[in-house]
Amino acid sequence: MPKSDESQEEALKRLDRRLGVAEAAQARQMSPDAHAAMAQGYRFVGEVVGGVLGYFGLQFFAGLEPTLLGIVAASMIYVAVADLIPGLHRRPHLRDTASQALLIALGIGTIAAAGMVLQH
């Protein structure tokens, strides 16, 4: 729509410029194949960076490995038990939550004690 002080010809020129900009923007959009290739490239770079960081990070955390494995094992056991016993999700009382946390801590402590007794 032309502005009040703009002639019809100027309005058409302005519209033509806007359409040219829109066509150029549309031409710049990537095809689905190009988008998929770029996403695959980003994934590859992420995997390489993660692998290198993991390699050097494992050297840093080597001393903590038994403790971390104990925490991970206890967490996995809790998730498995919580899935098997849905009542654990339905008890929001503080006492029940505290008892669950205590049992998890005892499980981690048991694994840590076993690790100390059965040193390699």
Biopython code that builds the backbone (N, CA, C, O; Angstrom):
import numpy as np
from Bio.PDB.StructureBuilder import StructureBuilder

atoms = [
    (1, "MET", "N", (0.856, -1.164, 0.000)),
    (1, "MET", "CA", (0.000, 0.000, 0.000)),
    (1, "MET", "C", (0.903, 1.229, 0.000)),
    (1, "MET", "O", (1.793, 1.338, 0.844)),
    (2, "PRO", "N", (0.694, 2.128, -0.908)),
    (2, "PRO", "CA", (1.555, 3.310, -0.984)),
    (2, "PRO", "C", (1.320, 4.232, 0.204)),
    (2, "PRO", "O", (0.218, 4.332, 0.744)),
    (3, "LYS", "N", (2.407, 4.905, 0.590)),
    (3, "LYS", "CA", (2.286, 5.912, 1.634)),
    (3, "LYS", "C", (1.531, 7.102, 1.059)),
    (3, "LYS", "O", (1.422, 7.248, -0.158)),
    (4, "SER", "N", (1.016, 7.942, 1.929)),
    (4, "SER", "CA", (0.158, 9.052, 1.467)),
    (4, "SER", "C", (0.907, 10.045, 0.580)),
    (4, "SER", "O", (0.306, 10.628, -0.322)),
    (5, "ASP", "N", (2.199, 10.251, 0.813)),
    (5, "ASP", "CA", (2.954, 11.220, 0.018)),
    (5, "ASP", "C", (3.805, 10.529, -1.061)),
    (5, "ASP", "O", (4.716, 11.144, -1.614)),
    (6, "GLU", "N", (3.510, 9.254, -1.361)),
    (6, "GLU", "CA", (4.303, 8.472, -2.296)),
    (6, "GLU", "C", (3.480, 8.205, -3.564)),
    (6, "GLU", "O", (2.290, 7.900, -3.495)),
    (7, "SER", "N", (4.125, 8.323, -4.690)),
    (7, "SER", "CA", (3.416, 8.068, -5.947)),
    (7, "SER", "C", (3.288, 6.564, -6.159)),
    (7, "SER", "O", (3.971, 5.771, -5.511)),
    (8, "GLN", "N", (2.423, 6.193, -7.055)),
    (8, "GLN", "CA", (2.185, 4.788, -7.361)),
    (8, "GLN", "C", (3.465, 4.123, -7.880)),
    (8, "GLN", "O", (3.754, 2.974, -7.545)),
    (9, "GLU", "N", (4.213, 4.842, -8.684)),
    (9, "GLU", "CA", (5.440, 4.295, -9.266)),
    (9, "GLU", "C", (6.485, 4.043, -8.184)),
    (9, "GLU", "O", (7.165, 3.018, -8.214)),
    (10, "GLU", "N", (6.623, 4.959, -7.233)),
    (10, "GLU", "CA", (7.577, 4.777, -6.148)),
    (10, "GLU", "C", (7.177, 3.601, -5.259)),
    (10, "GLU", "O", (8.031, 2.852, -4.785)),
    (11, "ALA", "N", (5.879, 3.449, -5.040)),
    (11, "ALA", "CA", (5.388, 2.341, -4.234)),
    (11, "ALA", "C", (5.693, 1.007, -4.911)),
    (11, "ALA", "O", (6.066, 0.045, -4.239)),
    (12, "LEU", "N", (5.539, 0.942, -6.226)),
    (12, "LEU", "CA", (5.853, -0.283, -6.961)),
    (12, "LEU", "C", (7.344, -0.601, -6.916)),
    (12, "LEU", "O", (7.725, -1.766, -6.810)),
    (13, "LYS", "N", (8.188, 0.422, -6.996)),
    (13, "LYS", "CA", (9.628, 0.210, -6.911)),
    (13, "LYS", "C", (10.011, -0.319, -5.527)),
    (13, "LYS", "O", (10.844, -1.216, -5.404)),
    (14, "ARG", "N", (9.390, 0.249, -4.490)),
    (14, "ARG", "CA", (9.668, -0.192, -3.120)),
    (14, "ARG", "C", (9.221, -1.644, -2.936)),
    (14, "ARG", "O", (9.922, -2.438, -2.309)),
    (15, "LEU", "N", (8.058, -1.986, -3.484)),
    (15, "LEU", "CA", (7.550, -3.349, -3.401)),
    (15, "LEU", "C", (8.479, -4.308, -4.150)),
    (15, "LEU", "O", (8.741, -5.416, -3.683)),
    (16, "ASP", "N", (8.970, -3.880, -5.306)),
    (16, "ASP", "CA", (9.880, -4.710, -6.094)),
    (16, "ASP", "C", (11.174, -4.980, -5.320)),
    (16, "ASP", "O", (11.697, -6.093, -5.359)),
    (17, "ARG", "N", (11.690, -3.967, -4.620)),
    (17, "ARG", "CA", (12.898, -4.154, -3.812)),
    (17, "ARG", "C", (12.641, -5.139, -2.679)),
    (17, "ARG", "O", (13.474, -5.996, -2.386)),
    (18, "ARG", "N", (11.481, -5.006, -2.050)),
    (18, "ARG", "CA", (11.149, -5.915, -0.948)),
    (18, "ARG", "C", (11.004, -7.347, -1.443)),
    (18, "ARG", "O", (11.438, -8.281, -0.769)),
    (19, "LEU", "N", (10.405, -7.529, -2.602)),
    (19, "LEU", "CA", (10.275, -8.871, -3.169)),
    (19, "LEU", "C", (11.643, -9.442, -3.534)),
    (19, "LEU", "O", (11.885, -10.637, -3.363)),
    (20, "GLY", "N", (12.536, -8.589, -4.036)),
    (20, "GLY", "CA", (13.888, -9.039, -4.357)),
    (20, "GLY", "C", (14.633, -9.511, -3.127)),
    (20, "GLY", "O", (15.348, -10.512, -3.169)),
    (21, "VAL", "N", (14.465, -8.788, -2.028)),
    (21, "VAL", "CA", (15.102, -9.180, -0.774)),
    (21, "VAL", "C", (14.533, -10.507, -0.290)),
    (21, "VAL", "O", (15.276, -11.371, 0.175)),
    (22, "ALA", "N", (13.215, -10.674, -0.398)),
    (22, "ALA", "CA", (12.582, -11.918, 0.040)),
    (22, "ALA", "C", (13.048, -13.093, -0.815)),
    (22, "ALA", "O", (13.303, -14.175, -0.287)),
    (23, "GLU", "N", (13.160, -12.898, -2.120)),
    (23, "GLU", "CA", (13.630, -13.968, -3.007)),
    (23, "GLU", "C", (15.071, -14.338, -2.692)),
    (23, "GLU", "O", (15.427, -15.516, -2.715)),
    (24, "ALA", "N", (15.900, -13.349, -2.399)),
    (24, "ALA", "CA", (17.298, -13.624, -2.063)),
    (24, "ALA", "C", (17.384, -14.412, -0.752)),
    (24, "ALA", "O", (18.192, -15.332, -0.626)),
    (25, "ALA", "N", (16.553, -14.046, 0.212)),
    (25, "ALA", "CA", (16.552, -14.763, 1.490)),
    (25, "ALA", "C", (16.101, -16.208, 1.288)),
    (25, "ALA", "O", (16.648, -17.125, 1.902)),
    (26, "GLN", "N", (15.121, -16.404, 0.442)),
    (26, "GLN", "CA", (14.631, -17.755, 0.182)),
    (26, "GLN", "C", (15.695, -18.579, -0.535)),
    (26, "GLN", "O", (15.833, -19.774, -0.273)),
    (27, "ALA", "N", (16.437, -17.963, -1.422)),
    (27, "ALA", "CA", (17.485, -18.674, -2.143)),
    (27, "ALA", "C", (18.621, -19.084, -1.212)),
    (27, "ALA", "O", (19.303, -20.077, -1.462)),
    (28, "ARG", "N", (18.825, -18.315, -0.132)),
    (28, "ARG", "CA", (19.898, -18.627, 0.816)),
    (28, "ARG", "C", (19.545, -19.798, 1.719)),
    (28, "ARG", "O", (20.437, -20.388, 2.330)),
    (29, "GLN", "N", (18.273, -20.149, 1.818)),
    (29, "GLN", "CA", (17.885, -21.252, 2.691)),
    (29, "GLN", "C", (18.469, -22.553, 2.166)),
    (29, "GLN", "O", (18.573, -22.775, 0.960)),
    (30, "MET", "N", (18.848, -23.410, 3.117)),
    (30, "MET", "CA", (19.489, -24.664, 2.744)),
    (30, "MET", "C", (18.458, -25.709, 2.358)),
    (30, "MET", "O", (17.328, -25.705, 2.846)),
    (31, "SER", "N", (18.865, -26.589, 1.486)),
    (31, "SER", "CA", (18.020, -27.727, 1.144)),
    (31, "SER", "C", (18.037, -28.697, 2.323)),
    (31, "SER", "O", (18.944, -28.635, 3.154)),
    (32, "PRO", "N", (17.057, -29.586, 2.411)),
    (32, "PRO", "CA", (17.051, -30.554, 3.516)),
    (32, "PRO", "C", (18.309, -31.431, 3.543)),
    (32, "PRO", "O", (18.802, -31.779, 4.616)),
    (33, "ASP", "N", (18.826, -31.787, 2.358)),
    (33, "ASP", "CA", (20.032, -32.612, 2.327)),
    (33, "ASP", "C", (21.234, -31.846, 2.873)),
    (33, "ASP", "O", (22.045, -32.402, 3.615)),
    (34, "ALA", "N", (21.346, -30.570, 2.506)),
    (34, "ALA", "CA", (22.457, -29.759, 3.000)),
    (34, "ALA", "C", (22.339, -29.565, 4.510)),
    (34, "ALA", "O", (23.340, -29.595, 5.226)),
    (35, "HIS", "N", (21.116, -29.366, 4.987)),
    (35, "HIS", "CA", (20.894, -29.200, 6.418)),
    (35, "HIS", "C", (21.272, -30.483, 7.168)),
    (35, "HIS", "O", (21.909, -30.423, 8.219)),
    (36, "ALA", "N", (20.881, -31.636, 6.629)),
    (36, "ALA", "CA", (21.213, -32.911, 7.268)),
    (36, "ALA", "C", (22.722, -33.130, 7.277)),
    (36, "ALA", "O", (23.272, -33.617, 8.265)),
    (37, "ALA", "N", (23.393, -32.774, 6.185)),
    (37, "ALA", "CA", (24.852, -32.930, 6.123)),
    (37, "ALA", "C", (25.533, -32.039, 7.146)),
    (37, "ALA", "O", (26.499, -32.454, 7.786)),
    (38, "MET", "N", (25.040, -30.819, 7.304)),
    (38, "MET", "CA", (25.636, -29.903, 8.277)),
    (38, "MET", "C", (25.405, -30.425, 9.703)),
    (38, "MET", "O", (26.303, -30.358, 10.543)),
    (39, "ALA", "N", (24.214, -30.938, 9.968)),
    (39, "ALA", "CA", (23.932, -31.485, 11.295)),
    (39, "ALA", "C", (24.836, -32.677, 11.578)),
    (39, "ALA", "O", (25.337, -32.828, 12.693)),
    (40, "GLN", "N", (25.045, -33.517, 10.582)),
    (40, "GLN", "CA", (25.936, -34.665, 10.748)),
    (40, "GLN", "C", (27.368, -34.201, 11.031)),
    (40, "GLN", "O", (28.072, -34.808, 11.838)),
    (41, "GLY", "N", (27.789, -33.139, 10.373)),
    (41, "GLY", "CA", (29.117, -32.588, 10.627)),
    (41, "GLY", "C", (29.264, -32.070, 12.047)),
    (41, "GLY", "O", (30.289, -32.288, 12.694)),
    (42, "TYR", "N", (28.232, -31.381, 12.529)),
    (42, "TYR", "CA", (28.267, -30.889, 13.910)),
    (42, "TYR", "C", (28.322, -32.060, 14.885)),
    (42, "TYR", "O", (29.055, -32.004, 15.873)),
    (43, "ARG", "N", (27.558, -33.117, 14.623)),
    (43, "ARG", "CA", (27.592, -34.288, 15.493)),
    (43, "ARG", "C", (28.991, -34.904, 15.506)),
    (43, "ARG", "O", (29.498, -35.284, 16.562)),
    (44, "PHE", "N", (29.605, -35.001, 14.339)),
    (44, "PHE", "CA", (30.942, -35.578, 14.253)),
    (44, "PHE", "C", (31.936, -34.767, 15.075)),
    (44, "PHE", "O", (32.731, -35.331, 15.826)),
    (45, "VAL", "N", (31.892, -33.447, 14.933)),
    (45, "VAL", "CA", (32.803, -32.579, 15.690)),
    (45, "VAL", "C", (32.551, -32.750, 17.187)),
    (45, "VAL", "O", (33.498, -32.805, 17.971)),
    (46, "GLY", "N", (31.285, -32.835, 17.587)),
    (46, "GLY", "CA", (30.963, -33.043, 18.995)),
    (46, "GLY", "C", (31.485, -34.362, 19.525)),
    (46, "GLY", "O", (31.961, -34.438, 20.658)),
    (47, "GLU", "N", (31.396, -35.411, 18.701)),
    (47, "GLU", "CA", (31.902, -36.712, 19.131)),
    (47, "GLU", "C", (33.420, -36.689, 19.286)),
    (47, "GLU", "O", (33.955, -37.260, 20.236)),
    (48, "VAL", "N", (34.104, -36.043, 18.372)),
    (48, "VAL", "CA", (35.569, -35.977, 18.459)),
    (48, "VAL", "C", (35.986, -35.183, 19.693)),
    (48, "VAL", "O", (36.854, -35.616, 20.451)),
    (49, "VAL", "N", (35.370, -34.029, 19.891)),
    (49, "VAL", "CA", (35.707, -33.204, 21.058)),
    (49, "VAL", "C", (35.382, -33.963, 22.343)),
    (49, "VAL", "O", (36.181, -33.964, 23.280)),
    (50, "GLY", "N", (34.217, -34.607, 22.393)),
    (50, "GLY", "CA", (33.848, -35.381, 23.579)),
    (50, "GLY", "C", (34.793, -36.541, 23.830)),
    (50, "GLY", "O", (35.123, -36.839, 24.978)),
    (51, "GLY", "N", (35.231, -37.200, 22.762)),
    (51, "GLY", "CA", (36.175, -38.301, 22.920)),
    (51, "GLY", "C", (37.515, -37.847, 23.464)),
    (51, "GLY", "O", (38.085, -38.496, 24.341)),
    (52, "VAL", "N", (38.020, -36.739, 22.950)),
    (52, "VAL", "CA", (39.306, -36.215, 23.427)),
    (52, "VAL", "C", (39.184, -35.757, 24.886)),
    (52, "VAL", "O", (40.049, -36.057, 25.709)),
    (53, "LEU", "N", (38.109, -35.033, 25.198)),
    (53, "LEU", "CA", (37.918, -34.596, 26.586)),
    (53, "LEU", "C", (37.744, -35.789, 27.520)),
    (53, "LEU", "O", (38.264, -35.794, 28.636)),
    (54, "GLY", "N", (37.008, -36.803, 27.057)),
    (54, "GLY", "CA", (36.826, -38.003, 27.865)),
    (54, "GLY", "C", (38.136, -38.734, 28.108)),
    (54, "GLY", "O", (38.383, -39.223, 29.210)),
    (55, "TYR", "N", (38.970, -38.809, 27.087)),
    (55, "TYR", "CA", (40.266, -39.488, 27.231)),
    (55, "TYR", "C", (41.117, -38.825, 28.304)),
    (55, "TYR", "O", (41.662, -39.500, 29.178)),
    (56, "PHE", "N", (41.229, -37.508, 28.236)),
    (56, "PHE", "CA", (42.039, -36.809, 29.227)),
    (56, "PHE", "C", (41.319, -36.698, 30.568)),
    (56, "PHE", "O", (41.968, -36.673, 31.613)),
    (57, "GLY", "N", (40.001, -36.631, 30.553)),
    (57, "GLY", "CA", (39.240, -36.563, 31.790)),
    (57, "GLY", "C", (39.316, -37.844, 32.590)),
    (57, "GLY", "O", (39.336, -37.805, 33.820)),
    (58, "LEU", "N", (39.360, -38.991, 31.905)),
    (58, "LEU", "CA", (39.484, -40.260, 32.622)),
    (58, "LEU", "C", (40.802, -40.349, 33.373)),
    (58, "LEU", "O", (40.860, -40.937, 34.453)),
    (59, "GLN", "N", (41.849, -39.777, 32.820)),
    (59, "GLN", "CA", (43.125, -39.768, 33.522)),
    (59, "GLN", "C", (43.034, -38.935, 34.798)),
    (59, "GLN", "O", (43.641, -39.269, 35.816)),
    (60, "PHE", "N", (42.273, -37.854, 34.728)),
    (60, "PHE", "CA", (42.120, -36.971, 35.885)),
    (60, "PHE", "C", (41.280, -37.637, 36.978)),
    (60, "PHE", "O", (41.574, -37.485, 38.164)),
    (61, "PHE", "N", (40.235, -38.375, 36.583)),
    (61, "PHE", "CA", (39.313, -38.980, 37.538)),
    (61, "PHE", "C", (39.657, -40.424, 37.887)),
    (61, "PHE", "O", (38.854, -41.102, 38.527)),
    (62, "ALA", "N", (40.818, -40.907, 37.488)),
    (62, "ALA", "CA", (41.173, -42.310, 37.715)),
    (62, "ALA", "C", (41.158, -42.657, 39.205)),
    (62, "ALA", "O", (40.741, -43.754, 39.574)),
    (63, "GLY", "N", (41.600, -41.754, 40.053)),
    (63, "GLY", "CA", (41.610, -42.018, 41.492)),
    (63, "GLY", "C", (40.226, -42.054, 42.106)),
    (63, "GLY", "O", (40.021, -42.686, 43.142)),
    (64, "LEU", "N", (39.285, -41.388, 41.482)),
    (64, "LEU", "CA", (37.918, -41.345, 42.002)),
    (64, "LEU", "C", (37.020, -42.425, 41.402)),
    (64, "LEU", "O", (35.833, -42.496, 41.720)),
    (65, "GLU", "N", (37.580, -43.255, 40.546)),
    (65, "GLU", "CA", (36.762, -44.225, 39.807)),
    (65, "GLU", "C", (35.944, -45.143, 40.707)),
    (65, "GLU", "O", (34.751, -45.309, 40.452)),
    (66, "PRO", "N", (36.517, -45.750, 41.749)),
    (66, "PRO", "CA", (35.700, -46.640, 42.583)),
    (66, "PRO", "C", (34.531, -45.916, 43.262)),
    (66, "PRO", "O", (33.425, -46.451, 43.344)),
    (67, "THR", "N", (34.783, -44.715, 43.740)),
    (67, "THR", "CA", (33.721, -43.953, 44.393)),
    (67, "THR", "C", (32.635, -43.572, 43.401)),
    (67, "THR", "O", (31.447, -43.712, 43.691)),
    (68, "LEU", "N", (33.039, -43.090, 42.228)),
    (68, "LEU", "CA", (32.058, -42.707, 41.217)),
    (68, "LEU", "C", (31.258, -43.908, 40.735)),
    (68, "LEU", "O", (30.053, -43.798, 40.509)),
    (69, "LEU", "N", (31.915, -45.054, 40.574)),
    (69, "LEU", "CA", (31.187, -46.260, 40.170)),
    (69, "LEU", "C", (30.186, -46.685, 41.233)),
    (69, "LEU", "O", (29.102, -47.169, 40.907)),
    (70, "GLY", "N", (30.539, -46.510, 42.495)),
    (70, "GLY", "CA", (29.610, -46.826, 43.576)),
    (70, "GLY", "C", (28.381, -45.933, 43.550)),
    (70, "GLY", "O", (27.258, -46.402, 43.739)),
    (71, "ILE", "N", (28.599, -44.643, 43.314)),
    (71, "ILE", "CA", (27.478, -43.700, 43.241)),
    (71, "ILE", "C", (26.595, -44.021, 42.039)),
    (71, "ILE", "O", (25.368, -43.999, 42.138)),
    (72, "VAL", "N", (27.213, -44.314, 40.930)),
    (72, "VAL", "CA", (26.443, -44.644, 39.727)),
    (72, "VAL", "C", (25.657, -45.928, 39.932)),
    (72, "VAL", "O", (24.486, -46.005, 39.562)),
    (73, "ALA", "N", (26.292, -46.938, 40.518)),
    (73, "ALA", "CA", (25.602, -48.209, 40.747)),
    (73, "ALA", "C", (24.423, -48.021, 41.701)),
    (73, "ALA", "O", (23.343, -48.564, 41.471)),
    (74, "ALA", "N", (24.629, -47.256, 42.767)),
    (74, "ALA", "CA", (23.543, -47.022, 43.715)),
    (74, "ALA", "C", (22.394, -46.263, 43.053)),
    (74, "ALA", "O", (21.227, -46.552, 43.316)),
    (75, "SER", "N", (22.714, -45.308, 42.209)),
    (75, "SER", "CA", (21.670, -44.550, 41.514)),
    (75, "SER", "C", (20.887, -45.437, 40.566)),
    (75, "SER", "O", (19.664, -45.330, 40.473)),
    (76, "MET", "N", (21.594, -46.319, 39.858)),
    (76, "MET", "CA", (20.901, -47.220, 38.930)),
    (76, "MET", "C", (20.012, -48.202, 39.682)),
    (76, "MET", "O", (18.910, -48.515, 39.231)),
    (77, "ILE", "N", (20.478, -48.683, 40.812)),
    (77, "ILE", "CA", (19.658, -49.595, 41.611)),
    (77, "ILE", "C", (18.424, -48.868, 42.125)),
    (77, "ILE", "O", (17.331, -49.434, 42.131)),
    (78, "TYR", "N", (18.586, -47.626, 42.554)),
    (78, "TYR", "CA", (17.435, -46.853, 43.037)),
    (78, "TYR", "C", (16.415, -46.667, 41.923)),
    (78, "TYR", "O", (15.216, -46.821, 42.153)),
    (79, "VAL", "N", (16.874, -46.338, 40.722)),
    (79, "VAL", "CA", (15.948, -46.135, 39.605)),
    (79, "VAL", "C", (15.227, -47.429, 39.295)),
    (79, "VAL", "O", (14.020, -47.418, 39.053)),
    (80, "ALA", "N", (15.940, -48.546, 39.296)),
    (80, "ALA", "CA", (15.300, -49.827, 39.016)),
    (80, "ALA", "C", (14.261, -50.166, 40.077)),
    (80, "ALA", "O", (13.164, -50.617, 39.749)),
    (81, "VAL", "N", (14.597, -49.954, 41.342)),
    (81, "VAL", "CA", (13.643, -50.244, 42.421)),
    (81, "VAL", "C", (12.462, -49.291, 42.358)),
    (81, "VAL", "O", (11.327, -49.708, 42.588)),
    (82, "ALA", "N", (12.700, -48.034, 42.057)),
    (82, "ALA", "CA", (11.615, -47.054, 41.976)),
    (82, "ALA", "C", (10.663, -47.385, 40.831)),
    (82, "ALA", "O", (9.461, -47.138, 40.935)),
    (83, "ASP", "N", (11.186, -47.940, 39.744)),
    (83, "ASP", "CA", (10.312, -48.351, 38.647)),
    (83, "ASP", "C", (9.513, -49.593, 39.016)),
    (83, "ASP", "O", (8.368, -49.741, 38.590)),
    (84, "LEU", "N", (10.105, -50.486, 39.804)),
    (84, "LEU", "CA", (9.402, -51.704, 40.199)),
    (84, "LEU", "C", (8.391, -51.450, 41.305)),
    (84, "LEU", "O", (7.378, -52.144, 41.391)),
    (85, "ILE", "N", (8.655, -50.472, 42.143)),
    (85, "ILE", "CA", (7.760, -50.155, 43.264)),
    (85, "ILE", "C", (7.257, -48.728, 43.078)),
    (85, "ILE", "O", (7.883, -47.788, 43.569)),
    (86, "PRO", "N", (6.139, -48.549, 42.379)),
    (86, "PRO", "CA", (5.646, -47.195, 42.104)),
    (86, "PRO", "C", (5.268, -46.409, 43.352)),
    (86, "PRO", "O", (5.148, -45.185, 43.291)),
    (87, "GLY", "N", (5.080, -47.081, 44.476)),
    (87, "GLY", "CA", (4.735, -46.387, 45.706)),
    (87, "GLY", "C", (5.816, -45.424, 46.165)),
    (87, "GLY", "O", (5.531, -44.477, 46.898)),
    (88, "LEU", "N", (7.054, -45.652, 45.744)),
    (88, "LEU", "CA", (8.128, -44.733, 46.126)),
    (88, "LEU", "C", (7.914, -43.349, 45.533)),
    (88, "LEU", "O", (8.332, -42.348, 46.115)),
    (89, "HIS", "N", (7.256, -43.293, 44.366)),
    (89, "HIS", "CA", (6.993, -42.000, 43.728)),
    (89, "HIS", "C", (5.814, -41.278, 44.374)),
    (89, "HIS", "O", (5.693, -40.060, 44.245)),
    (90, "ARG", "N", (4.951, -42.007, 45.063)),
    (90, "ARG", "CA", (3.706, -41.414, 45.563)),
    (90, "ARG", "C", (3.810, -40.938, 47.003)),
    (90, "ARG", "O", (2.835, -40.414, 47.541)),
    (91, "ARG", "N", (4.965, -41.104, 47.643)),
    (91, "ARG", "CA", (5.081, -40.694, 49.043)),
    (91, "ARG", "C", (5.898, -39.413, 49.149)),
    (91, "ARG", "O", (7.127, -39.462, 49.205)),
    (92, "PRO", "N", (5.232, -38.282, 49.177)),
    (92, "PRO", "CA", (5.976, -37.022, 49.243)),
    (92, "PRO", "C", (6.356, -36.601, 50.659)),
    (92, "PRO", "O", (6.925, -35.525, 50.843)),
    (93, "HIS", "N", (6.056, -37.422, 51.662)),
    (93, "HIS", "CA", (6.332, -37.035, 53.044)),
    (93, "HIS", "C", (7.836, -36.964, 53.284)),
    (93, "HIS", "O", (8.605, -37.744, 52.722)),
    (94, "LEU", "N", (8.238, -36.028, 54.115)),
    (94, "LEU", "CA", (9.654, -35.801, 54.399)),
    (94, "LEU", "C", (10.289, -37.031, 55.049)),
    (94, "LEU", "O", (11.431, -37.376, 54.749)),
    (95, "ARG", "N", (9.548, -37.684, 55.933)),
    (95, "ARG", "CA", (10.082, -38.866, 56.613)),
    (95, "ARG", "C", (10.418, -39.975, 55.613)),
    (95, "ARG", "O", (11.469, -40.608, 55.707)),
    (96, "ASP", "N", (9.517, -40.200, 54.660)),
    (96, "ASP", "CA", (9.761, -41.239, 53.651)),
    (96, "ASP", "C", (10.933, -40.869, 52.745)),
    (96, "ASP", "O", (11.753, -41.719, 52.397)),
    (97, "THR", "N", (11.005, -39.598, 52.369)),
    (97, "THR", "CA", (12.112, -39.145, 51.526)),
    (97, "THR", "C", (13.435, -39.282, 52.263)),
    (97, "THR", "O", (14.435, -39.693, 51.676)),
    (98, "ALA", "N", (13.445, -38.939, 53.548)),
    (98, "ALA", "CA", (14.667, -39.055, 54.347)),
    (98, "ALA", "C", (15.090, -40.513, 54.479)),
    (98, "ALA", "O", (16.280, -40.823, 54.417)),
    (99, "SER", "N", (14.122, -41.410, 54.663)),
    (99, "SER", "CA", (14.479, -42.827, 54.777)),
    (99, "SER", "C", (15.038, -43.349, 53.456)),
    (99, "SER", "O", (15.962, -44.162, 53.455)),
    (100, "GLN", "N", (14.488, -42.892, 52.335)),
    (100, "GLN", "CA", (15.019, -43.299, 51.038)),
    (100, "GLN", "C", (16.454, -42.793, 50.868)),
    (100, "GLN", "O", (17.327, -43.529, 50.410)),
    (101, "ALA", "N", (16.688, -41.543, 51.236)),
    (101, "ALA", "CA", (18.037, -40.972, 51.120)),
    (101, "ALA", "C", (19.015, -41.720, 52.029)),
    (101, "ALA", "O", (20.161, -41.961, 51.652)),
    (102, "LEU", "N", (18.554, -42.082, 53.226)),
    (102, "LEU", "CA", (19.404, -42.833, 54.146)),
    (102, "LEU", "C", (19.746, -44.201, 53.571)),
    (102, "LEU", "O", (20.891, -44.645, 53.660)),
    (103, "LEU", "N", (18.768, -44.864, 52.985)),
    (103, "LEU", "CA", (19.029, -46.174, 52.396)),
    (103, "LEU", "C", (20.007, -46.071, 51.220)),
    (103, "LEU", "O", (20.872, -46.931, 51.048)),
    (104, "ILE", "N", (19.866, -45.032, 50.426)),
    (104, "ILE", "CA", (20.810, -44.834, 49.316)),
    (104, "ILE", "C", (22.214, -44.598, 49.868)),
    (104, "ILE", "O", (23.184, -45.169, 49.369)),
    (105, "ALA", "N", (22.320, -43.756, 50.897)),
    (105, "ALA", "CA", (23.628, -43.490, 51.506)),
    (105, "ALA", "C", (24.227, -44.761, 52.094)),
    (105, "ALA", "O", (25.432, -44.987, 51.992)),
    (106, "LEU", "N", (23.382, -45.595, 52.713)),
    (106, "LEU", "CA", (23.885, -46.857, 53.248)),
    (106, "LEU", "C", (24.369, -47.778, 52.128)),
    (106, "LEU", "O", (25.372, -48.474, 52.282)),
    (107, "GLY", "N", (23.664, -47.778, 51.019)),
    (107, "GLY", "CA", (24.097, -48.578, 49.875)),
    (107, "GLY", "C", (25.433, -48.110, 49.340)),
    (107, "GLY", "O", (26.304, -48.921, 49.027)),
    (108, "ILE", "N", (25.594, -46.803, 49.236)),
    (108, "ILE", "CA", (26.883, -46.251, 48.769)),
    (108, "ILE", "C", (27.978, -46.569, 49.778)),
    (108, "ILE", "O", (29.099, -46.914, 49.404)),
    (109, "GLY", "N", (27.645, -46.451, 51.058)),
    (109, "GLY", "CA", (28.627, -46.771, 52.097)),
    (109, "GLY", "C", (29.029, -48.234, 52.067)),
    (109, "GLY", "O", (30.196, -48.565, 52.277)),
    (110, "THR", "N", (28.065, -49.112, 51.808)),
    (110, "THR", "CA", (28.376, -50.537, 51.716)),
    (110, "THR", "C", (29.332, -50.815, 50.563)),
    (110, "THR", "O", (30.279, -51.590, 50.696)),
    (111, "ILE", "N", (29.073, -50.177, 49.441)),
    (111, "ILE", "CA", (29.954, -50.369, 48.285)),
    (111, "ILE", "C", (31.344, -49.811, 48.585)),
    (111, "ILE", "O", (32.348, -50.425, 48.226)),
    (112, "ALA", "N", (31.406, -48.653, 49.240)),
    (112, "ALA", "CA", (32.707, -48.056, 49.578)),
    (112, "ALA", "C", (33.462, -48.955, 50.579)),
    (112, "ALA", "O", (34.671, -49.152, 50.456)),
    (113, "ALA", "N", (32.728, -49.495, 51.572)),
    (113, "ALA", "CA", (33.377, -50.380, 52.554)),
    (113, "ALA", "C", (33.886, -51.645, 51.883)),
    (113, "ALA", "O", (34.983, -52.118, 52.182)),
    (114, "ALA", "N", (33.088, -52.189, 50.977)),
    (114, "ALA", "CA", (33.530, -53.394, 50.252)),
    (114, "ALA", "C", (34.762, -53.070, 49.420)),
    (114, "ALA", "O", (35.667, -53.896, 49.303)),
    (115, "GLY", "N", (34.805, -51.890, 48.849)),
    (115, "GLY", "CA", (35.971, -51.479, 48.061)),
    (115, "GLY", "C", (37.225, -51.372, 48.909)),
    (115, "GLY", "O", (38.320, -51.705, 48.455)),
    (116, "MET", "N", (37.064, -50.899, 50.163)),
    (116, "MET", "CA", (38.228, -50.771, 51.042)),
    (116, "MET", "C", (38.711, -52.144, 51.528)),
    (116, "MET", "O", (39.912, -52.386, 51.649)),
    (117, "VAL", "N", (37.764, -53.025, 51.801)),
    (117, "VAL", "CA", (38.128, -54.353, 52.307)),
    (117, "VAL", "C", (38.723, -55.205, 51.193)),
    (117, "VAL", "O", (39.686, -55.937, 51.420)),
    (118, "LEU", "N", (38.165, -55.115, 50.002)),
    (118, "LEU", "CA", (38.592, -55.956, 48.892)),
    (118, "LEU", "C", (39.457, -55.179, 47.904)),
    (118, "LEU", "O", (39.176, -55.154, 46.706)),
    (119, "GLN", "N", (40.502, -54.551, 48.413)),
    (119, "GLN", "CA", (41.368, -53.756, 47.528)),
    (119, "GLN", "C", (42.082, -54.676, 46.557)),
    (119, "GLN", "O", (42.434, -55.804, 46.901)),
    (120, "HIS", "N", (42.291, -54.196, 45.358)),
    (120, "HIS", "CA", (42.957, -54.996, 44.309)),
    (120, "HIS", "C", (44.442, -54.870, 44.511)),
    (120, "HIS", "O", (45.220, -55.452, 43.755)),
]
sb = StructureBuilder()
sb.init_structure("model")
sb.init_model(0)
sb.init_chain("A")
sb.init_seg("    ")
for serial, (resi, resn, name, xyz) in enumerate(atoms, 1):
    if name == "N":
        sb.init_residue(resn, " ", resi, " ")
    sb.init_atom(name, np.array(xyz, "f"), 0.0, 1.0, " ", f" {name:<3s}", serial, name[0])
structure = sb.get_structure()
